[in-house]
Amino acid sequence: MVGRVGPEELELTEAARFPNRPVMVNDGLHWSVLTLFSEALEAIAAASHEAEISGIAVDSWAVDYGLLRQGSLLSVPYSYRDSRTERGLELVDAVISQPELYARCGLQRMPFTTINQLSVDRERGMLELADTMLMLPDLFNYWMTGRQAIERTNATTTGMMRLDGSWDLELLEMLGIEPSLLPPLIDSGTVVGPLLPGVREHFGVHGDPQVYAVGSHDTASAVVAAPLASGAAFISSGTWSLVGVETAHPITCADAERANFTNEGGVDGRNRFMKNVMGMWLLSESKRAWEAEGEGIELTELLRAAAEHDAEVPVFDATDEIFYAPADMPAAIRGWFAARGIRPPEGKAAITRCILESLADAYARAIADIERISGQRITQVNVVGGGSRNSLLCRLTARRTGVPVYAGPVEASAIGNLLVQARAAGVLSGSLADLRDLVSRVYKPQRYDP
Ligand code: LFR
């Protein structure tokens, strides 16, 4: 995405879009990081021929990382959907109980958290070889600038960071992970460094752009661009749906732990008290399964049929771990109902409707939890990200939460990334509230009433 930004200007253009396909080989599911890097740099190079690019910043999903030795990547990074994370949970559970871990880092229990993955690497001897770990956006920053650092918002998703923002050295020792693996932390809104001349030449990038650190966790960037009013909860809706509120401090009481709520670091030291709900992954994987049966299906067609499907559908728990990476999503949904003696929905329209109703139900439950645990009344929901375009889902969300839904912007992560870069470059100034003010002046949200 190429952005142009000024005190009263905010414009985003799509420079390129390419699929991000993890690749399954005999040792598991990996990200094609070189493909992602070269696609991105080629797009930046092409854009730099049209206009001067003054800044570059990377955000991506969280938790995944590369291991390096003397500056070179040692192995192909794994996808967090690889099943080795189950072994990771076992290894961490053997060392520390979940309540103790929660009190230290405030993260909800999820198999893919970085410490679980690193524990598997340790068991396999990889940490004896590695001298550095970089989160994926940091790996890209390193490839662009030569500087090794871990950006803070993403660091909070590793499970290795204490609630005060320092690395949890005691926990690292318990897990047998060398602290020297971790390069220095860097804050969002700072300069990483100039693009290396060799990178500029190789990809043909014109000009001399600076690389900035932003909320390198996509959810941190998305929430920067969520025009939150007081009493607002956010849903960052994409592959995942992250449902939560922004708070000044983490909330780690027993009730929060029981409800499996997470605390992640945001830009400007904010905290996101929230829950991971499965998200559009449920639908994209169902679509993939149906297509594998040989039929081409348009998403708009599925959504239209689901909107017209009036018959009652049952709902499943859209936070259940069984949906992380099933081979066949519609079969997993059927299995969830069958295990509870409930008749599953049949046919694509009913299943699509059931997925959307189940997502909206999970959002409503998460929001009720937030109200109970934080004592804060939620009077509106801001949906940002790709899912904000899904008007049926927005309508169902308003219906099940009982409060108005404000949908948009769609490209929230890219906008949040851009705003934080622009502020670091001195083009914008002010607090997050000022940045959000600019977003709401430029992007008028769509309102859905309950
Ligand atoms: C969303 C997201 C979530 C994180 C999940 C896995 O894209 O970053 O915040 O929990 O992906 O990294």
Residues whose N, C-alpha, C, O or C-beta is under 5 A from the ligand:
A	BS01	LFR	S60 W61 A62 V63 D218 T219 W240
